[in-house]
Amino acid sequence: VNGIEVYSMKIDSKVTSRFAHNVITSRAVNRGNVSKEVFFDVELPKTAFITNFSMTIDGVTYPGTIKEKEAAKKQYEKAVSRGQTAGLVTASGRKTEKFTVSVNIKAASKVTFELTYEELLKRQFGKYEMFIKVKPKQLVKDFEIEVDIFEPQGITELEAEGTFITNELQNTIKKTFSGKKGHVSFKPTLDQQRTCANCSQSVLDGDFNVRYDVKRTTPDNLQIVNGYFVHFFAPTNLPKLSKNIIFVLDTSGSMSGRELEQTKEALLKILDDIKEDDFFNFILFDSEISTWKETLIKATSENVDEARKFVQHISAQGLTNLHGGLMRGIDILNAAHEEKLVPKRSASIIIMLTDGKPNVGVSNTHEIEKAVKKAIDGRYTLYNLGFGSGVDYGFLERMALENKGLARRIYPDSDAALQLQGFYDEVSNPMLIDVELNYPENEISDLTTNSFKHFYDGSEIVVAGRFVDSNQNHLSVDVRGEGANDALLYTTQQGAEQTAQAFQEQQYIFGEYIERLWAYLTIEQLLEKRITATGEEKENLTAQALALSLMYKFVTPLTSMVVTKPEEDDNEDGIADKPTEGIDIFTIPGPCVVYAKFFLIVKLISVKPSFITKSYGQTSPLYHTYAPQPTWYTSVDGDPHFIISVPQKKDAICFNINENPGMILNLINDPVTGITVNGELIGDKRANSDAKVQNSYFGKLGIANKYLDVKLTVTPETITIQNGDEKTGFTWLDSVTLQQAGLTLIINRKKNLVLSMGSGVSFVVVLHQVWKKHPLHQDFLGLYTLKSDKLSEQTHGLLGQFFQPIDFTILEVHPGSDPKKPDATMIVKNNELTVTRGWQKDYRRDPKHGVDVPCWFVHDNGAGLIDGVHTDYIVSSLF
């Protein structure tokens, strides 16, 4: 591609006792006669930690070094200040994050990229799964995946499949296993990689999955190596516990349409699977709380039939009283236990599904967390499912973890019902409650979590620890748990002989794997505990996790890997960070950005409460991300379109452009860099008979760079990039990182896109989605400019003219036609204007209610403030 040939790509995985050590090696050559940029672009499981990376160019190796985040920051800022894209890791899908690095290499030069990552494979539905993303983007002469598995317990089944595997490719997957060893290889020839006989496109694009399970002659397995142990606990053939399950469901207005239909579809399938010994109930919350039944109900066939009818008639309206819904569910569970309606030996579970944030009743998330934790009091498990991007995922995660559960995102795609049902399947078969694995305190110094509320069929409990005496080679463990009929109580032991015998095949074992497994599990659990901790406890957890991350060279949310590159050929160092679920992936660190002198807000209209959708709330944190105090004033509830912040005055000027839908306005035009930005107005679905001036928003944006010969067209549905005659199209459902000479485009699915140009200027387009059935409003776009100082002083346009500092003087403040909004005389650009003091909402500090921020409103389409008149900025086409 583009003169760069990737001639070899190998993915080598070694799995020892569920712990996977993966090395991806890619080799490329520059076949052109000038220096070219080579990209190494791979997707990794979110559960993995990167441990190493290096580039070797013409025999010289450039390693990645893992440092504390703060220590890496200076290199990051240096790169960003030069307009380089320094961040190397971004979230890219449900299960993956993308690692991207590029380097310029001379003609005929070769480069080898090598990336290592590790993870503990989790057991679900009776199998361990290793997931490898395959996407070489071109035909590769030497492509190979090789997986070696070593399990001391012995392997009972092994399967490998790919979502992209055609009938012809099926025979290229080789898999064998016997005893303790398993092997999978996939090595398609060049012709087998082609989409058709003479095509140059590769069929290799999708997921490659390896699944296996181990022999279980006992309920558990202990392994001891070099002063560390790991204990795998997964008993089989236990009688199933009955469960008491309460579904707490958000039925507020924003759930209407596809989200509610998918939820109902999933619930109907769940009702097909519910067991007769189980007890269940449904709680619905919108502005009010309603229940199907007043108590938990046994899942008899008659009751399940009645429940189906109830589910089919669920509808959505109103606001979000999340606190009320959860508390009602907990009360019903409490009453069922107190009145002995449910078996003593049963598992009680609450599954809560929401697509937004609490906004009626108790809406303070910290108060809700405290109340829920107190009410549950460790007796039940809470699972929180967040539907879509409008949720406060951090809040849902904290609340679930504090109540021995977990949070999970449900992606609003066509398979959302399957995602919901899949989650239920994971927790639908509890086998034990209150499981404890107790180790001799005087022998063990560092132990991972060893008590668990529930053990589910097909899963596995893993505990690892470090011995006080590193030469110890035996261990005795007391195991207890409550089963369906009686308590499970036994002692398991591992002696020195068994330890030695299990590990005779040393060639299959990589390094100090149990020690690294212990470190991985410890870091994972410390980071999880950090989520709910505060103050000194949080500091201690952070310090421990950081020390282990550095010691074992894991890229975690507390560390960064600095990737050094050759200094010639315009290369810049990069930083690899670990993205965190629940924090908006699109973040711009404060010190790295030179902020613009203006902020353009495209109107979000004030609407009656029955039409408020939760997607509005989601836009607010974006403003906070970009703006340290006091940079921009922001508005998300009405006019004005344009706000110009004037920092030296600690004030702002605002104005509207009232034009008809279909009109195209020139926003930015820089003749020096060749960059232009134009926006096309759209209106409401129909005219608002109550309004003198009809609402308008930007429904299409065109960003062009004539020197790069690039045009980007953005609508609320699609994103198209045209490079010369070549067009590439995306939708807002895609997560994309596209890099080419002088340009980087990042699409953050259903949120925003970031376009960075060669000069260093960046544009952010934010997607504002409104409720699909809204009678008036439709989806629209917002535009933000970062590093506008990278544009020339000749920049003009409705916005561009304000990239240079502006000054004004206010005289003679006097009462206006509205007693709450005084008028004044403003001297600006040698013009004397009558302006009105108004307020706009600033949602940075309080995303829910906003803070009123004052600005001086210039009437008549900005006359006297903007150069010329507003019609001067009307252009005939987007480009």
C-alpha positions, 0 to 999 in steps of 0.5 A: 500500500502506497509503496510500503509492503508488509511482507511478514506478520506473525502472532505468537501466543504462549498460554501457560495455566490460563496466562497468555503471553502474546507477541505480534511481529510485523516486518515492512519494507519501503519499496518507493524511492523516497522516505515514506511513513509506515504504520503499525496498527493492531487491536488488542483485548481491553483486558490485556496489558501491553508489556513491551514494544520495539521498532528495529530500523535497518538493524537499529532497535528503538525500544519503548520504555514504561514510566509513571504517567507524570514522567512521560508527560513532558515527552507527550507535551513536547510532541503535541506542541509540535502538532504531532499525534502522540497518543498511541492507544485508543479504545476502538470497539466493544472488546478492543483497544487500538495500538497505532505507531508510525515511523518515517523510513528511507527508500529501500529501508526495512522496519520490524515492529514487535509488540508484547501483551499479556492477559489472564484468560477468563472462563465463561460458559465452561471455556477459556477464550483467547481473542485475536483481532486479525486485520493486516489491511493488505496481502502479507506474503508470510502471515501466521498465527501460532498458539501454544497452550500448556495446562498442567491439569490436561486439556479436554477440548480445543477449538479455533475459528475465525469470523472471516474464515471461508470454506477454502480457509477452513483447512488452513486452521490446524489444531492438535491437543493431547495431555497437557499440550495444545497447538493451533496454527493458521498460515494462509498463502497469499492466494488464500488471503485474496477476496477473489482470484485476482483481487489485491484485497485481503479476506483477513479481517475479523476475530480469530478465537481460540477456546479450550477447557481443562480436565477437572478430576477435583474441584480445584487446582493448586500450582506453586512455582518459585515462591508464588502460587495460583489456585483455580477453583471451578467445581463441577456437578454441583446442584444448581441454587435457586435464585431470586432475581429483580429486574430494575428497568429504566422506562423513561422517555429516552428509552422509547423506540429501539432501546425499549423494543430490544430490552423487551425482546431480551426479557422475553427470551430470559423468561423462556429460560427462567427456572421453576425454582426461581423467584422474580419481579420487575420494577419500572422507573421513570418519573414514577416507580411501578412494579409488576407484583408487590412481592417476589413471585415463583416462576411457575408456568402461569406466572411466567405467562403473565410476566410475558404479557406484562413485558409486552405492554411496557412503555416509556415516558417521563424522567429518570428516578433511578434511586426510587427504582433501586430502593423499591427492588431492594425493599422487595428482596428484603421483605422476601427474606424476612418473610421467608418467601424464598429459600434460605439457600438461594442467590439474590441478584439485582439487575438494573438497566438504564440509558441515562442519568438520574434526574428526578427524586434523589439525583445526587449520585453519591447520595444514591451510592450511599443509600444503596450500599446501606440498604443492600448491606452485603446481602445481594449482588447488584449488576448495573447495565448501562445502555448507550453513551448517555450513562454515567458509567463511573457511577454505575461501576462504583455502585456495582463494585460496592455491592459485589457486582459489576457494571457492563456497557450495552452497545446500542446496536442491532444485537443489543438484545443478544448482549442483554441476554448474554449477560443474563446467561453469565449470572443465571446459574449460581452454584455456590454463595459466600465462597471463601478460600482461606490460606495460612496467614503466616505463610502468605504475604500478598494475597489477591481477593479470596472471598466471593459472593457467588460462584456461577456455573461455567466460570472459575475463581482464581486466587494468587499469592506470594509466599513469605518463604520463597522456597516453600513448595507446599500449601494447604487451603480450606475451602468453604461455600454454601450450596443448594443443599448443604455447605461445601467444606473441604481442605485441598493440598499441594505437595512438593512432588506434585508441583515438580511433576506438573512442570516437567515440560519447561519448554512450554512455559514462558518465564516467571509466568505464575509471578506475572499472573499474580502481578496481573491479577493484583494490579487488576484488583487494586485498580478496581478497588481504587474506583470506590476508594477515596482519600488516603485509601485511594492514594495507597491503592494507587501507590501499590498498583503503580509500583507493581505496574512499573516493576512488571512493566505493564502499561496500566491506567497509571503508567505510560510507555514512551516510544522513541523514534529516530530523530531524522525524517520528522519522527516524534516520540509517542506515548502509549496509555491504557484507556479507561472504561467510563471516561470519555476516550476523547480527552485533550490534556490541558497543558498540551493545547493552545486554546482558541479565543472563541467558542462556537456553540450550535443551539440545543433548544430548550424543550418541554420536560417530556421531550428532554432526552438523556443524550443532551446530558452526555454532551456536557462533559465534552466542554469540561474536557477542553476548557480549563478555567476561564476559557470558554463560555458554553451553552446547550439550551438555546440561543446564541449560536456564537459566543466569543470569549474575551479573556482579558475582560473576563467577559463574553460577546454573543450573537446570532445568525438568523438565516433560512435552512439550506444557507451555507455560511463561511466560518473559517477561511485561511488563504495561507494554510489553505484551510476553509470551514463552511456550515450548512443550516438546517431547521426544525422538522416543521415550523414552530408557530409559537416562535417569531424567529425559526430555530436553525442549526448546523446540519452539515459541515465541510472542512477542506485543505486545498494544499493537501487536496482533502475535503471532509463532509460531516452530517449527523449520519455520515462522515466522508473524506475525499482525497483527490478523486478517492472517497472514503465513507464512514458512519457515526457507528464506526470507531476509526483512526485514519492517518495519512500525510499531514492529516489524522482523523479520529472518529469516536463512535456516536460522540465526536470526531477530531481532524488534525491538519498539517499546520497543527490546527485541530477541529472537533465536530460533536454529534448532538442527537435528539430523541428520534420521535421528537416532533420538532427537533432533529440531530445536528452538529457542533464545531470546536477549533483547537490550536487556532493560533496555528492558522495565519493572521489572515484567517477570516470568516464568521469565526475566523475573524475572532481568532485574533484578540478583540477588545471592547468598552461598555458605557451607559448601562441602562434599563432595557425592554426586559427588566432582567436584561439591561441594555448598554452602549458597546464600543467595538471595532470603532462602532457604537452598538446597543447591546443587551446583557443576557445569560447563557448556561455554562454546563462545565461545573454542573452538567445537569443544571448549568451555571448562568454565565453573562454575555453581551448580546449583539443584535441584528445578526452581529451587525457592527461586531462582525466585519461587513454584514452577515450576508457577506459570509453566505457562500454557494457551496460547501466547498 
